[in-house]
Amino acid sequence: MDFELIQRQFLDVVDNQLKANNPKETRQTLERLRALGYSELESKMLIAQCVAAEMYAVFHSNAPYDEARYIATLHQLPTSPATEVEE
């Protein structure tokens, strides 16, 4: 797999969330991370990690997207999201 392509796709998800302001917590997280001194790209990369963690959780557990779980992960940034899923 092409890591750069996958990374770009996750960043596209973040950009789409920001444009749609859905969930609104994505924009709030971007602004919070920027206030902490992260660049815009660094902030988006951190948010993209949350997108990846949520996708992992969905695929691993075969359960639907959980917006509350995703938002909780955003709130934990800049700490990297865990990718462990409860069995």
C-alpha positions as CSV (number, residue, x, y, z in Angstrom):
1,M,0.0,0.0,0.0
2,D,1.0,3.5,-0.6
3,F,1.3,5.2,2.8
4,E,1.2,8.7,1.3
5,L,-2.0,7.9,-0.5
6,I,-3.7,6.6,2.6
7,Q,-2.4,9.5,4.6
8,R,-3.9,11.9,2.0
9,Q,-7.2,10.1,2.2
10,F,-7.4,10.5,5.9
11,L,-6.5,14.2,5.6
12,D,-9.3,14.5,3.0
13,V,-11.8,13.1,5.6
14,V,-10.6,15.8,8.1
15,D,-10.9,18.5,5.5
16,N,-14.4,17.4,4.6
17,Q,-15.4,17.4,8.3
18,L,-14.0,20.9,8.6
19,K,-15.8,22.2,5.5
20,A,-19.1,20.7,6.6
21,N,-18.5,21.6,10.3
22,N,-19.6,18.1,11.1
23,P,-18.9,17.0,13.7
24,K,-18.3,20.5,15.0
25,E,-15.8,19.0,17.5
26,T,-13.3,18.6,14.6
27,R,-13.1,22.3,14.1
28,Q,-12.9,22.9,17.9
29,T,-10.1,20.4,18.1
30,L,-8.2,22.0,15.3
31,E,-8.5,25.4,17.0
32,R,-7.5,23.9,20.3
33,L,-4.4,22.2,18.9
34,R,-3.4,25.4,17.0
35,A,-3.7,27.3,20.3
36,L,-1.3,24.7,21.8
37,G,1.3,25.6,19.2
38,Y,0.7,22.9,16.6
39,S,0.8,23.9,12.9
40,E,-2.4,23.5,10.9
41,L,-0.9,20.4,9.1
42,E,0.3,18.9,12.4
43,S,-3.2,19.5,13.9
44,K,-4.9,17.9,10.9
45,M,-2.5,14.9,11.1
46,L,-3.4,14.4,14.7
47,I,-7.1,14.6,13.9
48,A,-6.5,12.1,11.0
49,Q,-5.2,9.7,13.6
50,C,-8.6,9.8,15.3
51,V,-10.3,9.1,12.0
52,A,-8.0,6.1,11.5
53,A,-8.6,4.9,15.0
54,E,-12.4,5.1,14.5
55,M,-12.1,3.2,11.2
56,Y,-10.0,0.6,12.9
57,A,-12.6,0.2,15.6
58,V,-15.4,-0.1,13.0
59,F,-13.6,-2.7,11.0
60,H,-12.3,-4.7,14.0
61,S,-15.7,-4.9,15.8
62,N,-17.9,-5.0,12.7
63,A,-20.0,-2.3,14.4
64,P,-21.2,1.0,13.0
65,Y,-19.4,4.3,13.2
66,D,-19.7,5.7,16.8
67,E,-19.6,9.5,16.7
68,A,-19.4,9.7,20.5
69,R,-16.4,7.5,20.6
70,Y,-14.8,9.5,17.8
71,I,-15.4,12.8,19.6
72,A,-14.0,11.3,22.8
73,T,-10.9,10.5,20.9
74,L,-10.7,14.0,19.6
75,H,-10.9,15.3,23.1
76,Q,-7.8,13.2,24.1
77,L,-5.5,14.9,21.5
78,P,-2.7,15.6,21.4
79,T,-2.3,12.2,23.0
80,S,-2.3,9.7,20.2
81,P,-5.5,7.6,20.1
82,A,-5.4,4.0,21.2
83,T,-6.3,1.5,18.6
84,E,-7.3,-1.3,21.0
85,V,-10.9,-2.3,20.7
86,E,-12.9,-4.0,23.4
87,E,-13.8,-7.6,22.6
